[in-house]
Amino acid sequence: MIHESVVMGTDVSLGANTVIEENVVIGNNVKIGHNVTIKANTTIGNGVQINDLTILGKETSSNKKMARKPLKNTTPLIIEDDVKIGCSSVIYRNVLLKKGVFVGDLSSIRENVTVGEDSIIGRNVMVENNTTIGKRVTIQTGCYITADMEIEDEVFFGPCCSTSNDKYMGMGNFKHQGPIIRKGAKIGNNATLLPAVVIGENSIVGAGAVITKDVPANKTVVGNPGRLLN
């Protein structure tokens, strides 16, 4: 089903059972797989590839228990040129995927997120809301990127890293703040970053480390809790 208000460029390939809602704009040379749903007002640039079973422009939702209610009247999803999105991904409204971004299969990107040029969101990565990801960032398979997080340019996350933004786990006495990862930092496999820590520019967090305090620029930390290597 394609709504009559959709604006579509040239050389657009549509898979079976594609649903495109009202006021969607699609550029030229776009490939859309089978069973894809594109929600209202989404904008898709030129040369974009969207694989099977993906949902673009999803609305937010909540229940009574949620302390932080989703924003209302959010802006539409914008996907710039040459973005590639894998199978079974879910990308919300109020997201900006800049030119050349790659999103792997089974990934989810929540609202109020920007992903910078040529960055990689790996397979089965979860990116929560209110997070900014810079240019040429690599986030590998299975990482959890918490809400309220800042990731600067050229940062590397190994597989299965975990981050958090609530120091007292739902007690309501801590302003939510995820880790801040400065330019060029590298985070090893299965590392855990606790709320509000700052990982300094060009620093290295070893595999499996648990980071409870700020890491200085150009340093390496390992272990649980993380400790500086001499």
Secondary structure, 3 states (H helix, E strand, C coil): CECCCCEECCCCEECCCCEECCCCEECCCCEECCCCEECCCCEECCCCEECCCCEEEECCCCCCCCCCCCCCCCCCCEECCCCEECCCCEEECCEEECCCCEECCCCEECCCEEECCCCEECCCCEECCCEEECCCCEECCCCEECCCCEECCCCEECCCCEECCCCCCCCCCCCCCCCEECCCCEECCCCEECCCCEECCCCEECCCCEECCCECCCCEEECCCCEECC
